[in-house]
Amino acid sequence: MVNFEITLLEAAHKRSIFNKSEILKSNLCGCFSCLKIYPSAEVKEWIDEEEGKEHTPLCPYCDIDSVIGDASLFPITDIEFLKAMKKHWF
């Protein structure tokens, strides 16, 4: 397994919440819970309705809120990155 800096994993995690506009700008999304990579158009459910904040996507495969889009510029198509995120956060 590739080692990723904790600061990178923490910065990526911040981009997995309240990120609806970023997901809508993305071509692909990656879920660091189930490790699936899929087109952003597959995201259909959103949570976290807080005034002044965007919604957070739910993964269409595992129904968990751990989705990052490629518009974030994090390496979401690198399965090792998603595995490192999963190990750190779950």
N, C-alpha and C positions, 0 to 999 in steps of 0.2 A: 504494500500500500504506500502510495506517495504521501509524504508529510506536507501539509499545508500549514502555514503560520496561523496561530490562533486569532490574530488580529484580522486576517483575511476571512476566516470563518465567521467571526463575529460581525464584520462589516456586511458580509453576504446575508447573514441572518436578518439584519436590520432591513434588508431589501426584500424580505419575504413577507412583510406585513404592510398593510396600508399601501399596496402597490398596484392597484387596478390599472392606472394609466400606463404604467410600465409594462404590465402584462399585455395590455391591448396594443402596445407598440412592438411587442416581441413577435418573432416568427415561431420560436420554440420556447418551451418551458421545461424545467426539470424539477422533479419532486425529490427532496432529500429524505422523505420517509419511505416511499416504496421504490425509489430510484428509477422511475419511469421518465422518459423524455418524450414529449409529444407536442403537436402544434398548439399554439396558444388559443386557437379557436375552440379547442375542446373544453376549455374552462367555462363552465356554465353556472356554477354556484359561488356566491361571495358572502362573506361574513364581516363582522366588525363594523356595525353601523354606528359610528361616533361622529358627532357634529364636527365639521372642519377637517375630517380625515377621510381618506379613500377607503374603499372596501379591500378586504384581503381575500385572495382566491382559495378555493378548496380544490385539491387534486381530484380530477374526475375518476381516478383509479382507486385511491385509498381514502378519500374524503377527509384528508388531513390538511391543515393550513401550513404547508411547508413547500411552497411553490415559488420558484425564481424564474424570471424570464431572461432571454438572451439580451434584451435591451439594457439590462443591468450591467452588462459587460463582464460579469463573472463567468467562469468557464462551465456553464451548466451542461454542456454536451460531453464533458469529461466525466466519465462514470467514477473515476477515482476521487474527483472533487465532491460529487454527490455522496459517495461513501464516507468521505472525511466529515462532511456536514452531518450525515446521519450519526456517525460515531460520536461526534462532539455534542450534538443536541438531543440525541435519544439514548 
